[in-house]
Each structure stands twice: as C-alpha cells, then as structure tokens.
Amino acid sequence: MSQIRLFIVTNDPERALGETLGCATTNAPVWCRVISDTVEILRLPDGAKCIGAWFGPGASVQELAWRERRMFGGIIFLSHEDWQRLSAWIAKRKGGAKPARPEPSAMPTMAAAARPSLVQQFT
C-alpha cells in the first residue's frame, strides 16, 4: 500500500475530490485519503498534510471534529510548494489542458447612455 501523503477532510467526499483534485472517489490517487468520519478526523496523525473542504450551510459535525483536532496541533497545511506540485499533478492528469475560458455572452450589452443613473433614481 502506498503511503498517504495528503488527507482531504470533508463532509462531502465526492464533491471534495471533484473540486480539489478533479477526480471521483472511484479514481482518486492512492497517495490521497478522503476522511469524513468524525472519529477518523479526530485520530489524524501528527504530521498529516491536510486540506479541509466544507460544503453546505453551517458547520457540519465533520467540520467541528476538524476544528477540535486542529486545536491539538500537529496538523500540517499545504505549503506554497505543495500547492504548486498539486496543481502540476492536476494539470498533468488532465492532459495539460488549460482551463477553458467561458464563451462571451450572445446578449448585447446595454449602451452606457441607456443605463439608468443611480444618482438620478434616488434623488
């Protein structure tokens, strides 16, 4: 078994992997482990490199466990170099494709003269 080099702590594993690494739980890299169980979160080893990814309104039980675990110390957050390596891995995995730019809107923009003046509206 490969050594776990990154833990993603979350309340939504599928979404967290999609938004952080661009993959699903079925094809996640072997060096990454996604944790959403509160007991496992509290038992994260000292020296673990972690990303927290939270979704939905309010703090979930997973996020509360994460906050508690962080208070004990020993968790390592990703450095600038770690983020660079992770970004390079994601780009390589996607075949080096650059992020797509959104297409310009087909709707014509209003001319500046046709836009209402907020000063005139509220005076």
C-alpha positions in Angstrom: 0.0 0.0 0.0 1.3 3.5 -0.9 2.0 6.0 1.8 -0.8 8.5 2.3 0.7 12.0 1.6 -2.5 14.0 1.6 -5.6 13.9 3.6 -8.8 15.7 2.5 -11.1 16.2 5.4 -14.7 16.9 4.4 -18.4 16.4 4.9 -18.9 15.5 1.2 -16.1 13.2 -0.2 -17.3 13.1 -3.8 -17.6 16.8 -4.1 -14.4 17.5 -2.2 -12.4 15.2 -4.6 -14.0 16.8 -7.6 -13.3 20.3 -6.5 -9.8 19.8 -5.2 -8.2 17.1 -7.4 -10.7 16.9 -10.3 -11.5 13.2 -9.8 -14.1 11.0 -8.2 -13.8 8.6 -5.2 -13.6 5.7 -7.7 -10.4 7.1 -9.3 -8.7 9.0 -6.5 -4.9 8.8 -6.3 -3.5 6.2 -4.0 -1.5 8.8 -2.1 -4.6 10.7 -1.1 -7.2 9.7 1.5 -10.5 11.3 2.0 -11.9 11.3 5.5 -15.4 12.2 6.5 -15.8 10.0 9.6 -15.6 12.1 12.8 -13.6 9.5 14.8 -11.1 9.2 11.9 -10.8 13.0 11.8 -10.0 13.2 15.5 -7.4 10.4 15.0 -5.4 12.1 12.2 -1.8 11.5 13.0 0.6 14.3 13.9 2.4 15.5 10.7 -0.5 14.7 8.4 -0.8 17.1 5.5 -4.4 18.1 5.2 -6.9 20.1 3.2 -10.3 20.9 4.7 -13.2 21.1 2.3 -16.6 22.0 3.6 -20.0 22.3 1.8 -23.4 23.4 2.9 -24.6 26.0 5.3 -23.3 26.0 8.8 -20.7 23.8 10.4 -21.1 20.1 10.0 -20.2 17.5 12.6 -17.1 16.7 10.5 -16.0 20.4 10.5 -16.5 20.6 14.3 -14.3 17.4 14.7 -11.7 19.0 12.3 -11.6 22.2 14.4 -11.2 20.1 17.6 -8.4 18.0 16.0 -6.6 21.2 14.9 -6.6 22.5 18.4 -4.4 19.6 19.5 -1.7 20.7 17.0 0.4 18.6 14.7 -1.6 19.1 11.5 0.4 20.4 8.6 -1.2 22.6 6.0 0.0 22.7 2.4 2.9 25.0 1.7 3.2 27.0 -1.5 5.4 24.3 -3.0 2.8 21.7 -2.1 0.1 23.6 -3.9 2.4 24.0 -6.9 3.1 20.3 -7.1 -0.6 19.5 -6.6 -1.5 22.0 -9.4 1.1 20.4 -11.7 -0.3 16.9 -10.9 -3.8 18.0 -11.7 -2.7 19.6 -15.0 -0.8 16.5 -16.0 -3.7 14.3 -15.1 -6.0 16.4 -17.3 -3.5 16.1 -20.2 -2.0 19.5 -19.7 -5.3 21.2 -20.8 -5.5 24.8 -19.8 -8.7 25.9 -18.1 -11.4 26.7 -20.6 -12.5 30.3 -20.7 -16.2 31.0 -20.8 -17.6 32.0 -24.1 -18.7 35.6 -24.4 -22.4 36.2 -23.9 -24.5 36.4 -27.0 -26.6 39.1 -25.3 -25.6 42.6 -26.4 -24.6 44.9 -23.5 -26.6 48.0 -22.8 -25.0 51.2 -24.1 -23.7 53.4 -21.3 -26.2 56.1 -22.2 -29.1 53.7 -21.9 -28.2 52.6 -18.4 -30.1 54.3 -15.6 -28.2 56.6 -13.4 -28.5 55.5 -9.7 -27.9 59.1 -8.6 -30.9 60.2 -10.7 -33.1 57.4 -9.4 -32.5 58.2 -5.7 -32.6 62.0 -5.7 
